[in-house]
Amino acid sequence: MNEELHTHAPHEETVHAPAGKHSLNQWIAIFTALLATIGAIVSYQGNALMNEVLLQKNQAVLEKTKATDQWNYYQSISTKAHLMELAVDLAPPAKVAPFQKKIQKYQAQKKTVQATAEHLEQLSTAANTKSWRLNRPHRDMALAMIFLQIAISLASITALTGRAWLFGMAILSALGGVGLWVIALGMT
């Protein structure tokens, strides 16, 4: 009796499973792979959006700093003009002309510096507004990632426990994440 007992390794049995019939674990594996792919895309887009938010916020701070510098310069010119006005009040009438020329020069400078400072403040406000506007879709993408990660966790628990209702919850969480992602894309 030379009969040999032939057994199959577990992976061979999966290969020999009837075509078209998939087990719950196979569906979970496919589902999880799709979620991981979508999650990678959402994460990349969220990070890129956050970089843009930070860039705009930095630009707002930079423009605000430039505006502050201009306002300080404006104050400096105003102080010089006030000193010249004091000189006019204290000087004899014959020596007032040079001081009045400087007062006119300072008044003209103040207008130019004020216009520059106001323009820089407008640029700062615009960059700040853009940063704020871009932060909303970033928050939605972050929430989308949380829902996708919850879906992956629920799918993993489904694979361990075999409870199909958990897989349904994973699908709902994934749909919530994808929905938030689509909404965020519509806002950018």
Kinemage of the C-alpha trace (Angstrom):
@kinemage 1
@onewidth
@group {chain A} dominant
@subgroup {mainchain}
@vectorlist {calphas} color= white
{ca met a 1} P 0.000 0.000 0.000
{ca asn a 2} L 1.719 2.878 -1.281
{ca glu a 3} L -1.015 5.428 -1.045
{ca glu a 4} L 0.069 8.949 -0.514
{ca leu a 5} L -2.074 11.398 1.300
{ca his a 6} L -2.147 14.653 -0.569
{ca thr a 7} L -3.072 17.837 1.320
{ca his a 8} L -3.323 21.365 0.088
{ca ala a 9} L -1.796 24.393 1.722
{ca pro a 10} L -4.354 27.016 2.862
{ca his a 11} L -3.441 29.420 0.091
{ca glu a 12} L -3.978 26.712 -2.517
{ca glu a 13} L -7.509 26.133 -1.292
{ca thr a 14} L -8.257 29.804 -1.777
{ca val a 15} L -6.889 29.590 -5.301
{ca his a 16} L -9.059 26.571 -6.011
{ca ala a 17} L -12.234 28.193 -4.647
{ca pro a 18} L -15.090 28.316 -7.137
{ca ala a 19} L -14.888 31.292 -9.476
{ca gly a 20} L -17.313 34.126 -8.845
{ca lys a 21} L -17.809 33.312 -5.159
{ca his a 22} L -15.975 35.630 -2.826
{ca ser a 23} L -15.772 35.313 0.896
{ca leu a 24} L -16.426 38.193 3.268
{ca asn a 25} L -12.700 38.451 3.959
{ca gln a 26} L -11.963 38.913 0.258
{ca trp a 27} L -14.506 41.732 0.067
{ca ile a 28} L -12.967 43.296 3.165
{ca ala a 29} L -9.500 43.107 1.617
{ca ile a 30} L -10.672 44.794 -1.585
{ca phe a 31} L -12.638 47.386 0.387
{ca thr a 32} L -9.671 48.153 2.641
{ca ala a 33} L -7.297 48.493 -0.306
{ca leu a 34} L -9.680 50.934 -2.002
{ca leu a 35} L -10.052 52.950 1.210
{ca ala a 36} L -6.303 53.069 1.707
{ca thr a 37} L -5.898 54.394 -1.840
{ca ile a 38} L -8.611 57.008 -1.393
{ca gly a 39} L -7.132 57.886 2.001
{ca ala a 40} L -3.709 58.451 0.459
{ca ile a 41} L -5.212 60.815 -2.119
{ca val a 42} L -7.240 62.708 0.512
{ca ser a 43} L -4.191 62.962 2.745
{ca tyr a 44} L -2.043 64.327 -0.075
{ca gln a 45} L -4.668 66.867 -1.097
{ca gly a 46} L -5.246 67.879 2.522
{ca asn a 47} L -1.528 68.395 3.098
{ca ala a 48} L -1.171 70.415 -0.097
{ca leu a 49} L -4.142 72.548 0.923
{ca met a 50} L -2.712 73.074 4.405
{ca asn a 51} L 0.571 74.223 2.865
{ca glu a 52} L -1.377 76.779 0.848
{ca val a 53} L -3.263 77.901 3.980
{ca leu a 54} L 0.038 78.417 5.805
{ca leu a 55} L 1.586 80.184 2.833
{ca gln a 56} L -1.323 82.633 2.683
{ca lys a 57} L -1.227 83.157 6.452
{ca asn a 58} L 2.528 83.873 6.261
{ca gln a 59} L 1.896 86.287 3.411
{ca ala a 60} L -0.717 88.074 5.516
{ca val a 61} L 1.740 88.434 8.402
{ca leu a 62} L 4.486 89.648 6.063
{ca glu a 63} L 2.230 92.298 4.500
{ca lys a 64} L 0.984 93.353 7.928
{ca thr a 65} L 4.601 93.779 9.090
{ca lys a 66} L 5.379 95.893 6.038
{ca ala a 67} L 2.283 97.998 6.713
{ca thr a 68} L 3.357 98.473 10.330
{ca asp a 69} L 6.766 99.625 9.124
{ca gln a 70} L 5.087 102.135 6.846
{ca trp a 71} L 2.862 103.396 9.661
{ca asn a 72} L 5.963 103.827 11.844
{ca tyr a 73} L 7.600 105.770 9.040
{ca tyr a 74} L 4.428 107.868 8.764
{ca gln a 75} L 4.677 108.659 12.490
{ca ser a 76} L 8.320 109.620 12.049
{ca ile a 77} L 7.433 112.028 9.245
{ca ser a 78} L 4.556 113.439 11.328
{ca thr a 79} L 6.952 114.069 14.211
{ca lys a 80} L 9.363 115.878 11.892
{ca ala a 81} L 6.512 117.976 10.512
{ca his a 82} L 5.384 118.889 14.040
{ca leu a 83} L 8.935 119.915 14.908
{ca met a 84} L 9.024 122.133 11.831
{ca glu a 85} L 5.670 123.673 12.843
{ca leu a 86} L 7.140 124.360 16.271
{ca ala a 87} L 10.171 125.931 14.607
{ca val a 88} L 7.854 128.173 12.577
{ca asp a 89} L 6.168 129.281 15.800
{ca leu a 90} L 9.481 129.963 17.523
{ca ala a 91} L 11.561 131.397 14.667
{ca pro a 92} L 11.552 135.028 13.656
{ca pro a 93} L 9.326 135.688 10.606
{ca ala a 94} L 12.345 136.230 8.354
{ca lys a 95} L 13.645 132.676 8.956
{ca val a 96} L 10.328 130.791 8.609
{ca ala a 97} L 10.442 130.023 4.834
{ca pro a 98} L 12.830 126.987 4.994
{ca phe a 99} L 10.751 125.446 7.758
{ca gln a 100} L 7.522 125.875 5.771
{ca lys a 101} L 9.147 124.191 2.743
{ca lys a 102} L 10.009 121.201 4.926
{ca ile a 103} L 6.464 121.124 6.320
{ca gln a 104} L 5.093 120.938 2.751
{ca lys a 105} L 7.630 118.210 1.884
{ca tyr a 106} L 6.632 116.197 4.962
{ca gln a 107} L 2.903 116.618 4.240
{ca ala a 108} L 3.451 115.231 0.704
{ca gln a 109} L 5.544 112.339 2.071
{ca lys a 110} L 2.863 111.490 4.618
{ca lys a 111} L 0.242 111.102 1.871
{ca thr a 112} L 2.467 108.735 -0.106
{ca val a 113} L 3.463 106.695 2.946
{ca gln a 114} L -0.153 106.521 4.146
{ca ala a 115} L -1.302 105.245 0.740
{ca thr a 116} L 1.449 102.596 0.761
{ca ala a 117} L 0.563 101.496 4.314
{ca glu a 118} L -3.142 101.231 3.473
{ca his a 119} L -2.364 99.215 0.338
{ca leu a 120} L -0.183 96.813 2.354
{ca glu a 121} L -2.953 96.400 4.908
{ca gln a 122} L -5.368 95.539 2.085
{ca leu a 123} L -2.916 92.915 0.817
{ca ser a 124} L -2.627 91.502 4.337
{ca thr a 125} L -6.404 91.334 4.702
{ca ala a 126} L -6.773 89.649 1.298
{ca ala a 127} L -4.150 86.999 2.141
{ca asn a 128} L -5.748 86.421 5.534
{ca thr a 129} L -9.177 86.015 3.926
{ca lys a 130} L -7.801 83.548 1.370
{ca ser a 131} L -6.106 81.581 4.150
{ca trp a 132} L -9.357 81.416 6.096
{ca arg a 133} L -11.310 80.388 2.967
{ca leu a 134} L -8.857 77.575 2.198
{ca asn a 135} L -8.850 76.308 5.768
{ca arg a 136} L -12.509 75.224 5.599
{ca pro a 137} L -12.019 72.584 2.882
{ca his a 138} L -8.855 71.469 4.699
{ca arg a 139} L -10.909 70.786 7.836
{ca asp a 140} L -13.415 68.816 5.747
{ca met a 141} L -10.589 66.747 4.257
{ca ala a 142} L -9.248 66.050 7.746
{ca leu a 143} L -12.724 64.872 8.810
{ca ala a 144} L -12.936 62.763 5.650
{ca met a 145} L -9.671 61.070 6.628
{ca ile a 146} L -11.044 60.323 10.095
{ca phe a 147} L -14.137 58.646 8.598
{ca leu a 148} L -11.977 56.654 6.165
{ca gln a 149} L -9.716 55.494 8.998
{ca ile a 150} L -12.740 54.491 11.076
{ca ala a 151} L -14.027 52.525 8.073
{ca ile a 152} L -10.697 50.703 7.741
{ca ser a 153} L -10.742 49.897 11.476
{ca leu a 154} L -14.304 48.580 11.296
{ca ala a 155} L -13.419 46.469 8.257
{ca ser a 156} L -10.473 45.001 10.147
{ca ile a 157} L -12.691 44.133 13.099
{ca thr a 158} L -15.148 42.567 10.653
{ca ala a 159} L -12.371 40.364 9.269
{ca leu a 160} L -11.520 39.210 12.792
{ca thr a 161} L -15.061 38.658 14.049
{ca gly a 162} L -16.901 37.756 10.845
{ca arg a 163} L -19.786 40.043 11.814
{ca ala a 164} L -21.243 41.384 8.597
{ca trp a 165} L -23.078 44.262 10.288
{ca leu a 166} L -19.696 45.780 11.173
{ca phe a 167} L -18.849 45.724 7.489
{ca gly a 168} L -22.060 47.686 6.850
{ca met a 169} L -20.949 50.267 9.414
{ca ala a 170} L -17.554 50.418 7.693
{ca ile a 171} L -19.254 51.096 4.368
{ca leu a 172} L -21.360 53.888 5.924
{ca ser a 173} L -18.278 55.467 7.474
{ca ala a 174} L -16.438 55.232 4.151
{ca leu a 175} L -19.358 56.879 2.355
{ca gly a 176} L -19.309 59.682 4.923
{ca gly a 177} L -15.592 60.168 4.355
{ca val a 178} L -15.893 60.176 0.588
{ca gly a 179} L -18.837 62.587 0.821
{ca leu a 180} L -16.845 65.037 2.942
{ca trp a 181} L -13.929 64.732 0.531
{ca val a 182} L -16.180 65.556 -2.440
{ca ile a 183} L -17.631 68.540 -0.573
{ca ala a 184} L -14.109 69.771 0.244
{ca leu a 185} L -13.066 69.429 -3.401
{ca gly a 186} L -16.058 71.533 -4.401
{ca met a 187} L -14.920 74.341 -2.071
{ca thr a 188} L -11.378 74.649 -3.385
